[in-house]
């Protein structure tokens, strides 16, 4: 869903009711769980939770480093989870959480695809989001970047 919105709230306000409800619910889960220091921003058509430039001004692509991001597409939604993508232990924890919740994890590299809110165990997502402090995430990123 393309967007010309300038803020997360205006982006959400411009969505049809169904996608707005799904994204708002997942957004609330992320915001309640998000460790201190990360910032919410609109990055194109994605709601992104990033390491601010004031903390990490130089990244591989010149954009703020994503920690988590959320987007709506034509027939599904995507939740980008960067830490499980780069950390086998965190990925296993996420997979186990989905399994225990009786949910199917449809995951690409860093992206979890889901068609409806009920496909996503929000408590598992909240736990995963809450697990990595911003400074720890920056250290992870810098150690990978050095290699």
N, CA, C and O atoms as CSV, one atom per row, in Angstrom:
chain,resi,resn,atom,element,x,y,z
A,1,UNK,N,N,0.847,-1.175,0.000
A,1,UNK,CA,C,0.000,0.000,0.000
A,1,UNK,C,C,0.893,1.239,0.000
A,1,UNK,O,O,1.475,1.573,1.032
A,2,UNK,N,N,1.014,1.927,-1.138
A,2,UNK,CA,C,1.869,3.102,-1.197
A,2,UNK,C,C,1.349,4.201,-0.278
A,2,UNK,O,O,0.154,4.277,0.008
A,3,UNK,N,N,2.268,5.051,0.179
A,3,UNK,CA,C,1.867,6.093,1.103
A,3,UNK,C,C,2.657,7.363,0.849
A,3,UNK,O,O,3.844,7.319,0.525
A,4,UNK,N,N,1.985,8.493,0.999
A,4,UNK,CA,C,2.660,9.787,0.955
A,4,UNK,C,C,2.597,10.431,2.337
A,4,UNK,O,O,2.896,11.616,2.482
A,5,UNK,N,N,2.220,9.677,3.329
A,5,UNK,CA,C,2.080,10.184,4.696
A,5,UNK,C,C,3.431,10.661,5.222
A,5,UNK,O,O,4.487,10.186,4.804
A,6,UNK,N,N,3.367,11.599,6.138
A,6,UNK,CA,C,4.578,12.157,6.746
A,6,UNK,C,C,4.797,11.674,8.178
A,6,UNK,O,O,5.854,11.923,8.758
A,7,UNK,N,N,3.812,10.989,8.749
A,7,UNK,CA,C,3.944,10.493,10.118
A,7,UNK,C,C,3.269,9.132,10.219
A,7,UNK,O,O,2.467,8.759,9.363
A,8,UNK,N,N,3.598,8.405,11.262
A,8,UNK,CA,C,2.975,7.096,11.481
A,8,UNK,C,C,1.474,7.251,11.663
A,8,UNK,O,O,0.699,6.480,11.097
A,9,UNK,N,N,1.054,8.239,12.447
A,9,UNK,CA,C,-0.380,8.429,12.684
A,9,UNK,C,C,-1.122,8.763,11.398
A,9,UNK,O,O,-2.223,8.260,11.173
A,10,UNK,N,N,-0.532,9.608,10.548
A,10,UNK,CA,C,-1.226,9.944,9.291
A,10,UNK,C,C,-1.210,8.759,8.329
A,10,UNK,O,O,-2.154,8.573,7.561
A,11,UNK,N,N,-0.155,7.963,8.364
A,11,UNK,CA,C,-0.106,6.744,7.553
A,11,UNK,C,C,-1.238,5.801,7.960
A,11,UNK,O,O,-1.984,5.309,7.114
A,12,UNK,N,N,-1.354,5.557,9.260
A,12,UNK,CA,C,-2.409,4.659,9.750
A,12,UNK,C,C,-3.801,5.216,9.442
A,12,UNK,O,O,-4.703,4.467,9.064
A,13,UNK,N,N,-3.972,6.522,9.603
A,13,UNK,CA,C,-5.266,7.137,9.337
A,13,UNK,C,C,-5.680,6.982,7.877
A,13,UNK,O,O,-6.871,6.963,7.569
A,14,UNK,N,N,-4.708,6.873,6.981
A,14,UNK,CA,C,-5.002,6.743,5.565
A,14,UNK,C,C,-5.291,5.327,5.107
A,14,UNK,O,O,-5.640,5.114,3.946
A,15,UNK,N,N,-5.155,4.361,5.994
A,15,UNK,CA,C,-5.407,2.965,5.630
A,15,UNK,C,C,-6.882,2.613,5.793
A,15,UNK,O,O,-7.574,3.224,6.607
A,16,UNK,N,N,-7.370,1.639,5.030
A,16,UNK,CA,C,-8.719,1.118,5.278
A,16,UNK,C,C,-8.797,0.530,6.696
A,16,UNK,O,O,-7.771,0.214,7.298
A,17,UNK,N,N,-9.986,0.392,7.204
A,17,UNK,CA,C,-10.184,-0.028,8.601
A,17,UNK,C,C,-9.481,-1.341,8.953
A,17,UNK,O,O,-8.827,-1.418,9.993
A,18,UNK,N,N,-9.598,-2.370,8.117
A,18,UNK,CA,C,-8.988,-3.661,8.433
A,18,UNK,C,C,-7.477,-3.573,8.615
A,18,UNK,O,O,-6.973,-3.935,9.679
A,19,UNK,N,N,-6.742,-3.104,7.613
A,19,UNK,CA,C,-5.291,-2.966,7.770
A,19,UNK,C,C,-4.909,-2.010,8.903
A,19,UNK,O,O,-3.925,-2.241,9.606
A,20,UNK,N,N,-5.681,-0.946,9.079
A,20,UNK,CA,C,-5.380,0.001,10.159
A,20,UNK,C,C,-5.478,-0.692,11.519
A,20,UNK,O,O,-4.633,-0.481,12.389
A,21,UNK,N,N,-6.506,-1.517,11.698
A,21,UNK,CA,C,-6.681,-2.229,12.969
A,21,UNK,C,C,-5.534,-3.204,13.206
A,21,UNK,O,O,-4.993,-3.265,14.310
A,22,UNK,N,N,-5.161,-3.963,12.188
A,22,UNK,CA,C,-4.072,-4.932,12.324
A,22,UNK,C,C,-2.765,-4.211,12.649
A,22,UNK,O,O,-2.095,-4.555,13.623
A,23,UNK,N,N,-2.400,-3.220,11.847
A,23,UNK,CA,C,-1.132,-2.525,12.083
A,23,UNK,C,C,-1.127,-1.795,13.421
A,23,UNK,O,O,-0.113,-1.791,14.120
A,24,UNK,N,N,-2.239,-1.182,13.781
A,24,UNK,CA,C,-2.303,-0.474,15.065
A,24,UNK,C,C,-2.130,-1.427,16.240
A,24,UNK,O,O,-1.468,-1.090,17.221
A,25,UNK,N,N,-2.717,-2.602,16.145
A,25,UNK,CA,C,-2.594,-3.585,17.230
A,25,UNK,C,C,-1.158,-4.079,17.357
A,25,UNK,O,O,-0.627,-4.163,18.464
A,26,UNK,N,N,-0.533,-4.403,16.238
A,26,UNK,CA,C,0.869,-4.858,16.284
A,26,UNK,C,C,1.764,-3.707,16.728
A,26,UNK,O,O,2.701,-3.910,17.500
A,27,UNK,N,N,1.483,-2.514,16.248
A,27,UNK,CA,C,2.252,-1.330,16.671
A,27,UNK,C,C,2.184,-1.158,18.180
A,27,UNK,O,O,3.211,-0.941,18.824
A,28,UNK,N,N,0.993,-1.250,18.752
A,28,UNK,CA,C,0.841,-1.122,20.207
A,28,UNK,C,C,1.677,-2.167,20.937
A,28,UNK,O,O,2.308,-1.864,21.950
A,29,UNK,N,N,1.683,-3.393,20.425
A,29,UNK,CA,C,2.486,-4.463,21.032
A,29,UNK,C,C,3.964,-4.111,20.987
A,29,UNK,O,O,4.672,-4.262,21.983
A,30,UNK,N,N,4.429,-3.648,19.846
A,30,UNK,CA,C,5.843,-3.279,19.705
A,30,UNK,C,C,6.181,-2.122,20.634
A,30,UNK,O,O,7.178,-2.177,21.354
A,31,UNK,N,N,5.364,-1.081,20.626
A,31,UNK,CA,C,5.655,0.091,21.456
A,31,UNK,C,C,5.703,-0.243,22.948
A,31,UNK,O,O,6.535,0.292,23.680
A,32,UNK,N,N,4.809,-1.127,23.397
A,32,UNK,CA,C,4.792,-1.501,24.817
A,32,UNK,C,C,6.029,-2.317,25.197
A,32,UNK,O,O,6.432,-2.328,26.360
A,33,UNK,N,N,6.627,-2.998,24.222
A,33,UNK,CA,C,7.736,-3.908,24.489
A,33,UNK,C,C,9.095,-3.324,24.135
A,33,UNK,O,O,10.125,-3.850,24.559
A,34,UNK,N,N,9.109,-2.269,23.381
A,34,UNK,CA,C,10.332,-1.722,22.817
A,34,UNK,C,C,11.272,-1.211,23.898
A,34,UNK,O,O,10.885,-0.365,24.704
A,35,UNK,N,N,12.509,-1.715,23.926
A,35,UNK,CA,C,13.471,-1.202,24.897
A,35,UNK,C,C,13.761,0.290,24.669
A,35,UNK,O,O,13.552,0.824,23.580
A,36,UNK,N,N,14.231,0.916,25.695
A,36,UNK,CA,C,14.535,2.339,25.685
A,36,UNK,C,C,15.565,2.674,24.600
A,36,UNK,O,O,16.510,1.921,24.362
A,37,UNK,N,N,15.358,3.814,23.957
A,37,UNK,CA,C,16.338,4.326,23.008
A,37,UNK,C,C,15.953,4.191,21.548
A,37,UNK,O,O,16.316,5.036,20.729
A,38,UNK,N,N,15.225,3.142,21.214
A,38,UNK,CA,C,14.779,2.988,19.832
A,38,UNK,C,C,13.731,4.062,19.539
A,38,UNK,O,O,13.019,4.511,20.436
A,39,UNK,N,N,13.649,4.467,18.272
A,39,UNK,CA,C,12.664,5.470,17.881
A,39,UNK,C,C,11.737,4.924,16.808
A,39,UNK,O,O,12.153,4.167,15.931
A,40,UNK,N,N,10.483,5.319,16.891
A,40,UNK,CA,C,9.514,4.969,15.869
A,40,UNK,C,C,9.566,6.027,14.775
A,40,UNK,O,O,9.652,7.223,15.053
A,41,UNK,N,N,9.512,5.569,13.528
A,41,UNK,CA,C,9.486,6.503,12.404
A,41,UNK,C,C,8.752,5.860,11.236
A,41,UNK,O,O,8.580,4.642,11.187
A,42,UNK,N,N,8.330,6.681,10.313
A,42,UNK,CA,C,7.761,6.186,9.074
A,42,UNK,C,C,8.896,6.156,8.061
A,42,UNK,O,O,9.547,7.173,7.821
A,43,UNK,N,N,9.131,4.994,7.471
A,43,UNK,CA,C,10.195,4.833,6.486
A,43,UNK,C,C,9.532,4.326,5.213
A,43,UNK,O,O,9.361,3.121,5.032
A,44,UNK,N,N,9.162,5.242,4.340
A,44,UNK,CA,C,8.402,4.858,3.153
A,44,UNK,C,C,7.037,4.354,3.566
A,44,UNK,O,O,6.263,5.076,4.193
A,45,UNK,N,N,6.741,3.105,3.211
A,45,UNK,CA,C,5.447,2.521,3.572
A,45,UNK,C,C,5.553,1.599,4.783
A,45,UNK,O,O,4.675,0.767,5.011
A,46,UNK,N,N,6.615,1.743,5.551
A,46,UNK,CA,C,6.829,0.899,6.727
A,46,UNK,C,C,6.886,1.739,7.993
A,46,UNK,O,O,7.409,2.853,7.999
A,47,UNK,N,N,6.343,1.184,9.052
A,47,UNK,CA,C,6.531,1.748,10.381
A,47,UNK,C,C,7.786,1.065,10.906
A,47,UNK,O,O,7.816,-0.156,11.059
A,48,UNK,N,N,8.813,1.847,11.180
A,48,UNK,CA,C,10.093,1.273,11.580
A,48,UNK,C,C,10.479,1.735,12.980
A,48,UNK,O,O,10.187,2.854,13.399
A,49,UNK,N,N,11.138,0.838,13.673
A,49,UNK,CA,C,11.664,1.107,15.008
A,49,UNK,C,C,13.166,0.987,14.855
A,49,UNK,O,O,13.697,-0.090,14.584
A,50,UNK,N,N,13.842,2.111,15.032
A,50,UNK,CA,C,15.225,2.228,14.587
A,50,UNK,C,C,16.151,2.717,15.693
A,50,UNK,O,O,15.726,3.271,16.707
A,51,UNK,N,N,17.443,2.483,15.446
A,51,UNK,CA,C,18.482,3.122,16.245
A,51,UNK,C,C,18.618,4.526,15.657
A,51,UNK,O,O,18.899,4.664,14.466
A,52,UNK,N,N,18.425,5.564,16.461
A,52,UNK,CA,C,18.470,6.921,15.906
A,52,UNK,C,C,19.867,7.296,15.399
A,52,UNK,O,O,20.878,6.782,15.878
A,53,UNK,N,N,19.895,8.196,14.427
A,53,UNK,CA,C,21.161,8.673,13.877
A,53,UNK,C,C,22.042,9.309,14.944
A,53,UNK,O,O,23.267,9.284,14.828
A,54,UNK,N,N,21.437,9.876,15.974
A,54,UNK,CA,C,22.240,10.481,17.046
A,54,UNK,C,C,23.105,9.431,17.740
A,54,UNK,O,O,24.142,9.771,18.309
A,55,UNK,N,N,22.701,8.177,17.705
A,55,UNK,CA,C,23.481,7.092,18.305
A,55,UNK,C,C,24.341,6.377,17.275
A,55,UNK,O,O,25.468,5.990,17.582
A,56,UNK,N,N,23.842,6.195,16.080
A,56,UNK,CA,C,24.561,5.450,15.042
A,56,UNK,C,C,24.397,6.194,13.708
A,56,UNK,O,O,23.524,5.866,12.904
A,57,UNK,N,N,25.255,7.203,13.489
A,57,UNK,CA,C,25.088,8.030,12.288
A,57,UNK,C,C,25.533,7.367,10.989
A,57,UNK,O,O,25.078,7.757,9.913
A,58,UNK,N,N,26.407,6.378,11.071
A,58,UNK,CA,C,26.927,5.743,9.862
A,58,UNK,C,C,26.468,4.293,9.802
A,58,UNK,O,O,26.863,3.459,10.617
A,59,UNK,N,N,25.623,4.015,8.813
A,59,UNK,CA,C,25.145,2.656,8.605
A,59,UNK,C,C,25.509,2.222,7.189
A,59,UNK,O,O,25.938,3.034,6.370
A,60,UNK,N,N,25.339,0.965,6.921
A,60,UNK,CA,C,25.720,0.409,5.628
A,60,UNK,C,C,24.966,1.031,4.462
A,60,UNK,O,O,25.476,1.060,3.343
A,61,UNK,N,N,23.753,1.532,4.710
A,61,UNK,CA,C,22.947,2.073,3.618
A,61,UNK,C,C,22.593,3.545,3.792
A,61,UNK,O,O,21.814,4.094,3.012
A,62,UNK,N,N,23.160,4.185,4.812
A,62,UNK,CA,C,22.895,5.602,5.048
A,62,UNK,C,C,21.543,5.891,5.668
A,62,UNK,O,O,21.178,7.056,5.830
A,63,UNK,N,N,20.791,4.855,6.021
A,63,UNK,CA,C,19.496,5.026,6.665
A,63,UNK,C,C,19.593,4.562,8.111
A,63,UNK,O,O,20.493,3.808,8.479
A,64,UNK,N,N,18.653,5.025,8.917
A,64,UNK,CA,C,18.618,4.586,10.312
A,64,UNK,C,C,18.521,3.063,10.358
A,64,UNK,O,O,17.814,2.451,9.558
A,65,UNK,N,N,19.236,2.463,11.299
A,65,UNK,CA,C,19.287,1.003,11.423
A,65,UNK,C,C,17.981,0.472,11.995
A,65,UNK,O,O,17.603,0.800,13.120
A,66,UNK,N,N,17.293,-0.355,11.203
A,66,UNK,CA,C,16.033,-0.957,11.643
A,66,UNK,C,C,16.295,-2.006,12.713
A,66,UNK,O,O,17.251,-2.778,12.628
A,67,UNK,N,N,15.438,-2.020,13.709
A,67,UNK,CA,C,15.400,-3.076,14.715
A,67,UNK,C,C,14.182,-3.954,14.444
A,67,UNK,O,O,14.275,-5.181,14.412
A,68,UNK,N,N,13.049,-3.305,14.253
A,68,UNK,CA,C,11.782,-3.951,13.921
A,68,UNK,C,C,11.079,-3.027,12.932
A,68,UNK,O,O,11.242,-1.809,13.000
A,69,UNK,N,N,10.308,-3.591,12.026
A,69,UNK,CA,C,9.496,-2.768,11.119
A,69,UNK,C,C,8.213,-3.521,10.801
A,69,UNK,O,O,8.129,-4.740,10.954
A,70,UNK,N,N,7.235,-2.778,10.361
A,70,UNK,CA,C,5.906,-3.319,10.132
A,70,UNK,C,C,5.334,-2.703,8.866
A,70,UNK,O,O,5.414,-1.491,8.665
A,71,UNK,N,N,4.755,-3.545,8.010
A,71,UNK,CA,C,4.176,-3.028,6.782
A,71,UNK,C,C,2.954,-3.804,6.344
A,71,UNK,O,O,2.776,-4.970,6.695
A,72,UNK,N,N,2.109,-3.129,5.563
A,72,UNK,CA,C,0.922,-3.752,4.976
A,72,UNK,C,C,1.129,-3.847,3.477
A,72,UNK,O,O,1.586,-2.903,2.834
A,73,UNK,N,N,0.788,-4.989,2.942
A,73,UNK,CA,C,0.880,-5.220,1.501
A,73,UNK,C,C,-0.523,-5.532,0.996
A,73,UNK,O,O,-1.486,-5.507,1.763
A,74,UNK,N,N,-0.631,-5.819,-0.261
A,74,UNK,CA,C,-1.942,-6.023,-0.869
A,74,UNK,C,C,-2.746,-7.147,-0.202
A,74,UNK,O,O,-3.937,-6.980,0.061
A,75,UNK,N,N,-2.106,-8.287,0.072
A,75,UNK,CA,C,-2.865,-9.423,0.604
A,75,UNK,C,C,-2.255,-10.027,1.877
A,75,UNK,O,O,-2.664,-11.105,2.307
A,76,UNK,N,N,-1.288,-9.343,2.472
A,76,UNK,CA,C,-0.668,-9.835,3.702
A,76,UNK,C,C,0.044,-8.690,4.411
A,76,UNK,O,O,0.121,-7.575,3.897
A,77,UNK,N,N,0.555,-8.981,5.585
A,77,UNK,CA,C,1.311,-8.019,6.388
A,77,UNK,C,C,2.697,-8.607,6.615
A,77,UNK,O,O,2.903,-9.815,6.504
A,78,UNK,N,N,3.637,-7.732,6.933
A,78,UNK,CA,C,4.987,-8.191,7.222
A,78,UNK,C,C,5.497,-7.509,8.478
A,78,UNK,O,O,5.364,-6.298,8.652
A,79,UNK,N,N,6.079,-8.312,9.341
A,79,UNK,CA,C,6.761,-7.818,10.530
A,79,UNK,C,C,8.223,-8.198,10.374
A,79,UNK,O,O,8.565,-9.380,10.362
A,80,UNK,N,N,9.079,-7.202,10.256
A,80,UNK,CA,C,10.517,-7.438,10.099
A,80,UNK,C,C,11.153,-7.486,11.477
A,80,UNK,O,O,11.033,-6.547,12.263
A,81,UNK,N,N,11.832,-8.591,11.761
A,81,UNK,CA,C,12.491,-8.804,13.050
A,81,UNK,C,C,13.974,-9.045,12.777
A,81,UNK,O,O,14.364,-10.145,12.383
A,82,UNK,N,N,14.793,-8.029,12.984
A,82,UNK,CA,C,16.196,-8.111,12.598
A,82,UNK,C,C,17.024,-9.023,13.502
A,82,UNK,O,O,17.914,-9.718,13.011
A,83,UNK,N,N,16.761,-9.036,14.779
A,83,UNK,CA,C,17.594,-9.840,15.688
A,83,UNK,C,C,17.448,-11.338,15.422
A,83,UNK,O,O,18.468,-12.016,15.301
A,84,UNK,N,N,16.242,-11.889,15.325
A,84,UNK,CA,C,16.162,-13.332,15.023
A,84,UNK,C,C,16.822,-13.696,13.691
A,84,UNK,O,O,17.331,-14.806,13.533
A,85,UNK,N,N,16.813,-12.774,12.747
A,85,UNK,CA,C,17.474,-13.025,11.463
A,85,UNK,C,C,18.976,-13.211,11.648
A,85,UNK,O,O,19.587,-14.037,10.970
A,86,UNK,N,N,19.571,-12.453,12.556
A,86,UNK,CA,C,21.018,-12.496,12.721
A,86,UNK,C,C,21.514,-13.299,13.907
A,86,UNK,O,O,22.723,-13.391,14.117
A,87,UNK,N,N,20.620,-13.882,14.688
A,87,UNK,CA,C,21.032,-14.586,15.899
A,87,UNK,C,C,20.258,-15.910,15.989
A,87,UNK,O,O,19.043,-15.917,16.189
A,88,UNK,N,N,20.974,-17.012,15.841
A,88,UNK,CA,C,20.336,-18.339,15.803
A,88,UNK,C,C,19.577,-18.646,17.092
A,88,UNK,O,O,18.525,-19.283,17.049
A,89,UNK,N,N,20.093,-18.207,18.227
A,89,UNK,CA,C,19.416,-18.457,19.498
A,89,UNK,C,C,18.077,-17.728,19.552
A,89,UNK,O,O,17.073,-18.292,19.987
A,90,UNK,N,N,18.069,-16.483,19.113
A,90,UNK,CA,C,16.828,-15.705,19.107
A,90,UNK,C,C,15.841,-16.258,18.083
A,90,UNK,O,O,14.633,-16.253,18.323
A,91,UNK,N,N,16.341,-16.731,16.949
A,91,UNK,CA,C,15.461,-17.342,15.956
A,91,UNK,C,C,14.815,-18.601,16.525
A,91,UNK,O,O,13.614,-18.815,16.356
A,92,UNK,N,N,15.604,-19.430,17.197
A,92,UNK,CA,C,15.061,-20.655,17.800
A,92,UNK,C,C,14.006,-20.317,18.854
A,92,UNK,O,O,12.993,-21.007,18.962
A,93,UNK,N,N,14.238,-19.273,19.618
A,93,UNK,CA,C,13.277,-18.843,20.651
A,93,UNK,C,C,11.964,-18.396,19.983
A,93,UNK,O,O,10.877,-18.721,20.461
A,94,UNK,N,N,12.076,-17.656,18.888
A,94,UNK,CA,C,10.898,-17.204,18.154
A,94,UNK,C,C,10.138,-18.390,17.561
A,94,UNK,O,O,8.913,-18.460,17.663
A,95,UNK,N,N,10.856,-19.306,16.951
A,95,UNK,CA,C,10.229,-20.505,16.371
A,95,UNK,C,C,9.517,-21.318,17.441
A,95,UNK,O,O,8.402,-21.792,17.227
A,96,UNK,N,N,10.157,-21.478,18.587
A,96,UNK,CA,C,9.547,-22.234,19.687
A,96,UNK,C,C,8.299,-21.532,20.210
A,96,UNK,O,O,7.306,-22.184,20.534
A,97,UNK,N,N,8.348,-20.207,20.292
A,97,UNK,CA,C,7.182,-19.446,20.737
A,97,UNK,C,C,5.999,-19.628,19.812
A,97,UNK,O,O,4.871,-19.804,20.270
A,98,UNK,N,N,6.247,-19.589,18.507
A,98,UNK,CA,C,5.167,-19.819,17.548
A,98,UNK,C,C,4.630,-21.242,17.694
A,98,UNK,O,O,3.419,-21.460,17.690
A,99,UNK,N,N,5.541,-22.207,17.824
A,99,UNK,CA,C,5.123,-23.598,17.949
A,99,UNK,C,C,4.236,-23.793,19.178
A,99,UNK,O,O,3.170,-24.402,19.088
A,100,UNK,N,N,4.674,-23.279,20.315
A,100,UNK,CA,C,3.907,-23.419,21.551
A,100,UNK,C,C,2.546,-22.728,21.463
A,100,UNK,O,O,1.576,-23.163,22.083
A,101,UNK,N,N,2.488,-21.642,20.681
A,101,UNK,CA,C,1.227,-20.915,20.515
A,101,UNK,C,C,0.314,-21.579,19.482
A,101,UNK,O,O,-0.827,-21.162,19.287
A,102,UNK,N,N,0.838,-22.620,18.824
A,102,UNK,CA,C,0.044,-23.300,17.811
A,102,UNK,C,C,-0.094,-22.506,16.520
A,102,UNK,O,O,-1.061,-22.671,15.775
A,103,UNK,N,N,0.880,-21.647,16.268
A,103,UNK,CA,C,0.852,-20.794,15.076
A,103,UNK,C,C,1.936,-21.230,14.101
A,103,UNK,O,O,2.980,-21.743,14.503
A,104,UNK,N,N,1.677,-21.020,12.821
A,104,UNK,CA,C,2.655,-21.326,11.786
A,104,UNK,C,C,3.526,-20.092,11.562
A,104,UNK,O,O,3.017,-19.000,11.309
A,105,UNK,N,N,4.832,-20.273,11.656
A,105,UNK,CA,C,5.770,-19.179,11.405
A,105,UNK,C,C,6.104,-19.172,9.922
A,105,UNK,O,O,6.790,-20.066,9.425
A,106,UNK,N,N,5.616,-18.158,9.224
A,106,UNK,CA,C,5.910,-17.970,7.797
A,106,UNK,C,C,6.960,-16.870,7.733
A,106,UNK,O,O,6.634,-15.683,7.706
A,107,UNK,N,N,8.225,-17.279,7.708
A,107,UNK,CA,C,9.308,-16.310,7.827
A,107,UNK,C,C,10.303,-16.450,6.695
A,107,UNK,O,O,10.761,-17.548,6.378
A,108,UNK,N,N,10.633,-15.309,6.085
A,108,UNK,CA,C,11.732,-15.236,5.131
A,108,UNK,C,C,13.003,-14.985,5.930
A,108,UNK,O,O,13.173,-15.548,7.011
A,109,UNK,N,N,13.880,-14.166,5.423
A,109,UNK,CA,C,15.110,-13.872,6.167
A,109,UNK,C,C,14.780,-13.172,7.472
A,109,UNK,O,O,14.941,-13.751,8.547
A,110,UNK,N,N,14.329,-11.957,7.391
A,110,UNK,CA,C,13.983,-11.225,8.612
A,110,UNK,C,C,12.490,-10.957,8.711
A,110,UNK,O,O,12.031,-10.368,9.690
A,111,UNK,N,N,11.736,-11.378,7.719
A,111,UNK,CA,C,10.338,-10.971,7.651
A,111,UNK,C,C,9.378,-12.103,7.997
A,111,UNK,O,O,9.465,-13.215,7.477
A,112,UNK,N,N,8.465,-11.771,8.891
A,112,UNK,CA,C,7.386,-12.679,9.244
A,112,UNK,C,C,6.156,-12.215,8.469
A,112,UNK,O,O,5.696,-11.086,8.642
A,113,UNK,N,N,5.635,-13.074,7.628
A,113,UNK,CA,C,4.430,-12.753,6.854
A,113,UNK,C,C,3.217,-13.309,7.595
A,113,UNK,O,O,3.256,-14.415,8.136
A,114,UNK,N,N,2.149,-12.534,7.611
A,114,UNK,CA,C,0.906,-13.013,8.200
A,114,UNK,C,C,-0.266,-12.366,7.479
A,114,UNK,O,O,-0.169,-11.233,7.005
A,115,UNK,N,N,-1.367,-13.091,7.400
A,115,UNK,CA,C,-2.533,-12.603,6.659
A,115,UNK,C,C,-3.574,-11.956,7.560
A,115,UNK,O,O,-4.338,-11.093,7.127
A,116,UNK,N,N,-3.596,-12.383,8.817
A,116,UNK,CA,C,-4.542,-11.784,9.755
A,116,UNK,C,C,-3.901,-11.739,11.136
A,116,UNK,O,O,-2.948,-12.466,11.418
A,117,UNK,N,N,-4.426,-10.894,11.970
A,117,UNK,CA,C,-3.870,-10.679,13.301
A,117,UNK,C,C,-3.782,-11.976,14.099
A,117,UNK,O,O,-2.839,-12.171,14.866
A,118,UNK,N,N,-4.760,-12.865,13.922
A,118,UNK,CA,C,-4.793,-14.122,14.661
A,118,UNK,C,C,-3.630,-15.046,14.305
A,118,UNK,O,O,-3.362,-16.002,15.033
A,119,UNK,N,N,-2.936,-14.777,13.194
A,119,UNK,CA,C,-1.782,-15.592,12.790
A,119,UNK,C,C,-0.533,-15.268,13.598
A,119,UNK,O,O,0.452,-16.003,13.543
A,120,UNK,N,N,-0.570,-14.184,14.339
A,120,UNK,CA,C,0.610,-13.680,15.034
A,120,UNK,C,C,0.443,-13.807,16.544
A,120,UNK,O,O,-0.454,-13.178,17.107
A,121,UNK,N,N,1.272,-14.597,17.218
A,121,UNK,CA,C,1.183,-14.660,18.685
A,121,UNK,C,C,1.824,-13.394,19.280
A,121,UNK,O,O,3.046,-13.309,19.407
A,122,UNK,N,N,1.000,-12.438,19.633
A,122,UNK,CA,C,1.508,-11.135,20.050
A,122,UNK,C,C,2.393,-11.206,21.289
A,122,UNK,O,O,3.313,-10.400,21.432
A,123,UNK,N,N,2.134,-12.151,22.183
A,123,UNK,CA,C,2.988,-12.279,23.363
A,123,UNK,C,C,4.393,-12.732,22.977
A,123,UNK,O,O,5.370,-12.310,23.597
A,124,UNK,N,N,4.504,-13.570,21.979
A,124,UNK,CA,C,5.808,-14.043,21.488
A,124,UNK,C,C,6.549,-12.889,20.819
A,124,UNK,O,O,7.754,-12.720,21.005
A,125,UNK,N,N,5.817,-12.100,20.039
A,125,UNK,CA,C,6.414,-10.930,19.391
A,125,UNK,C,C,6.887,-9.942,20.452
A,125,UNK,O,O,8.000,-9.423,20.363
A,126,UNK,N,N,6.068,-9.683,21.435
A,126,UNK,CA,C,6.428,-8.752,22.512
A,126,UNK,C,C,7.695,-9.208,23.213
A,126,UNK,O,O,8.583,-8.398,23.478
A,127,UNK,N,N,7.788,-10.493,23.514
A,127,UNK,CA,C,8.975,-11.022,24.177
A,127,UNK,C,C,10.215,-10.836,23.307
A,127,UNK,O,O,11.268,-10.442,23.807
A,128,UNK,N,N,10.099,-11.112,22.030
A,128,UNK,CA,C,11.239,-10.984,21.124
A,128,UNK,C,C,11.674,-9.527,21.004
A,128,UNK,O,O,12.869,-9.233,21.039
A,129,UNK,N,N,10.728,-8.624,20.865
A,129,UNK,CA,C,11.048,-7.197,20.749
A,129,UNK,C,C,11.747,-6.702,22.021
A,129,UNK,O,O,12.699,-5.926,21.944
A,130,UNK,N,N,11.281,-7.145,23.168
A,130,UNK,CA,C,11.802,-6.664,24.450
A,130,UNK,C,C,13.193,-7.199,24.784
A,130,UNK,O,O,13.847,-6.676,25.686
A,131,UNK,N,N,13.650,-8.208,24.091
A,131,UNK,CA,C,14.848,-8.931,24.499
A,131,UNK,C,C,16.172,-8.210,24.276
A,131,UNK,O,O,17.135,-8.513,24.981
A,132,UNK,N,N,16.275,-7.276,23.340
A,132,UNK,CA,C,17.582,-6.721,22.998
A,132,UNK,C,C,17.607,-5.203,23.202
A,132,UNK,O,O,16.949,-4.445,22.488
A,133,UNK,N,N,18.375,-4.799,24.183
A,133,UNK,CA,C,18.560,-3.366,24.440
A,133,UNK,C,C,19.243,-2.723,23.240
A,133,UNK,O,O,19.983,-3.378,22.505
A,134,UNK,N,N,18.986,-1.439,23.052
A,134,UNK,CA,C,19.538,-0.749,21.889
A,134,UNK,C,C,21.063,-0.836,21.841
A,134,UNK,O,O,21.624,-1.092,20.776
A,135,UNK,N,N,21.734,-0.633,22.950
A,135,UNK,CA,C,23.200,-0.682,22.949
A,135,UNK,C,C,23.712,-2.072,22.583
A,135,UNK,O,O,24.733,-2.195,21.907
A,136,UNK,N,N,23.024,-3.107,23.018
A,136,UNK,CA,C,23.411,-4.472,22.639
A,136,UNK,C,C,23.211,-4.702,21.149
A,136,UNK,O,O,24.021,-5.367,20.504
A,137,UNK,N,N,22.139,-4.157,20.607
A,137,UNK,CA,C,21.868,-4.300,19.180
A,137,UNK,C,C,22.938,-3.559,18.359
A,137,UNK,O,O,23.405,-4.067,17.340
A,138,UNK,N,N,23.310,-2.386,18.800
A,138,UNK,CA,C,24.374,-1.631,18.113
A,138,UNK,C,C,25.680,-2.426,18.144
A,138,UNK,O,O,26.389,-2.486,17.140
A,139,UNK,N,N,25.998,-3.028,19.274
A,139,UNK,CA,C,27.225,-3.847,19.359
A,139,UNK,C,C,27.152,-5.039,18.403
A,139,UNK,O,O,28.138,-5.378,17.748
A,140,UNK,N,N,25.985,-5.669,18.328
A,140,UNK,CA,C,25.805,-6.785,17.394
A,140,UNK,C,C,26.046,-6.319,15.957
A,140,UNK,O,O,26.767,-6.964,15.195
A,141,UNK,N,N,25.439,-5.206,15.605
A,141,UNK,CA,C,25.575,-4.653,14.259
A,141,UNK,C,C,27.037,-4.317,13.961
A,141,UNK,O,O,27.550,-4.651,12.893
A,142,UNK,N,N,27.698,-3.661,14.903
A,142,UNK,CA,C,29.090,-3.262,14.676
A,142,UNK,C,C,30.017,-4.461,14.570
A,142,UNK,O,O,30.971,-4.431,13.793
A,143,UNK,N,N,29.758,-5.515,15.334
A,143,UNK,CA,C,30.617,-6.704,15.250
A,143,UNK,C,C,30.457,-7.404,13.899
A,143,UNK,O,O,31.434,-7.905,13.342
A,144,UNK,N,N,29.240,-7.442,13.374
A,144,UNK,CA,C,29.004,-8.044,12.059
A,144,UNK,C,C,29.604,-7.156,10.971
A,144,UNK,O,O,30.169,-7.661,10.001
A,145,UNK,N,N,29.489,-5.870,11.123
A,145,UNK,CA,C,30.003,-4.921,10.126
A,145,UNK,C,C,31.535,-5.016,10.025
A,145,UNK,O,O,32.099,-4.868,8.941
A,146,UNK,N,N,32.197,-5.262,11.154
A,146,UNK,CA,C,33.666,-5.380,11.153
A,146,UNK,C,C,34.142,-6.598,10.396
A,146,UNK,O,O,35.251,-6.597,9.861
A,147,UNK,N,N,33.320,-7.650,10.338
A,147,UNK,CA,C,33.741,-8.909,9.692
A,147,UNK,C,C,33.768,-8.773,8.240
A,147,UNK,O,O,34.098,-9.728,7.536
